[in-house]
Amino acid sequence: MEKLRPKRTKIEDKVVGTYQKIEEGVVGAYQNIEDAVVGTYQKIEDKFVKRFLEVEEDSNQTNK
């Protein structure tokens, strides 16, 4: 059996379209923020690991 739905009006179509544009904008902005945060964290992590490994390597050479 086929479900009967009322036809969407032009106003409803515009509202849905506007909502979708807002949603895409918000999701895009969130993704940009997330990428920036993750990228910054990765840079900090890389510098920490590099420094830690350099110090560790130096101390191992000194102990030999």
C-alpha positions in Angstrom: 0.0 0.0 0.0 1.3 3.4 -1.0 1.7 6.1 1.7 0.0 9.3 1.0 1.9 12.5 1.8 0.9 16.0 1.3 2.8 17.9 -1.3 5.5 20.2 0.0 4.9 23.9 -0.7 7.4 26.2 -2.2 7.9 27.8 1.3 8.7 24.4 2.8 11.1 23.7 0.0 12.9 27.0 0.6 13.0 26.3 4.4 14.4 22.9 3.9 17.0 24.2 1.4 18.0 27.0 3.8 18.3 24.5 6.6 20.5 22.3 4.6 22.8 25.2 3.6 23.1 26.2 7.3 23.8 22.6 8.2 26.5 22.3 5.6 28.1 25.6 6.8 28.1 24.5 10.4 29.5 21.1 9.6 32.2 22.7 7.4 33.1 25.2 10.1 33.3 22.5 12.7 35.5 20.4 10.4 37.9 23.3 9.9 38.1 23.9 13.6 38.7 20.2 14.3 41.4 20.0 11.6 43.2 23.0 13.0 43.1 21.7 16.5 44.3 18.2 15.5 47.0 19.7 13.3 48.2 21.9 16.1 48.2 19.0 18.6 50.1 16.9 16.1 52.8 19.6 15.8 53.1 19.9 19.5 53.3 16.1 19.8 55.9 15.8 17.1 58.1 18.5 18.8 57.7 16.8 22.2 58.6 13.4 20.8 61.6 14.8 18.8 62.9 16.6 21.9 62.3 13.6 24.1 64.0 11.2 21.7 67.0 13.5 21.2 67.4 13.8 24.9 67.0 10.1 25.4 69.5 9.4 22.6 72.0 11.8 24.1 71.7 10.3 27.6 72.2 6.8 26.1 75.4 7.9 24.4 76.7 9.5 27.6 76.0 6.3 29.5 77.9 4.0 27.1 
